[in-house]
Amino acid sequence: MAVVQGLAQLRRGVLEHCVLALLQHEERYGYDLVTELAEEGLLASEGTIYPLLSRLRKEELVTTSWRESPSGPPRRYYSLTPRGRVALADFALSWTDLKDSVDRILTRKGPQ
């Protein structure tokens, strides 16, 4: 059980940076982010993403704008702010170091 909880915490910890990464090239609306994260196996629900997006907006890492939707009510689109780009770049450097360290440990051979 502790392993499952640890993986869930790890997933939650990187989820916000995955959202920032998805916004780095184009603005998106919330459900679009949910769909893409789910396709990548991060299993993010709307109940997870919208509070996260609200927090990112309060931290000024993303900004929003409302747009008419071709089908249904207007949609709130999210885009990365300059501050969000810096946070994403910082995370990318840290993640690479962390990932490489974990990979080395996981693939280490025992004594010969």
Secondary structure, DSSP 4 states (H G I P E B T S, - for coil): -HHHHHHHHHHHHHHHHHHHHHHSSS-EEHHHHHHHHHHTT----HHHHHHHHHHHHHTTSEEEEEE--SSSS-EEEEEE-HHHHHHHHHHHHHHHHHHHHHHHHHT-----
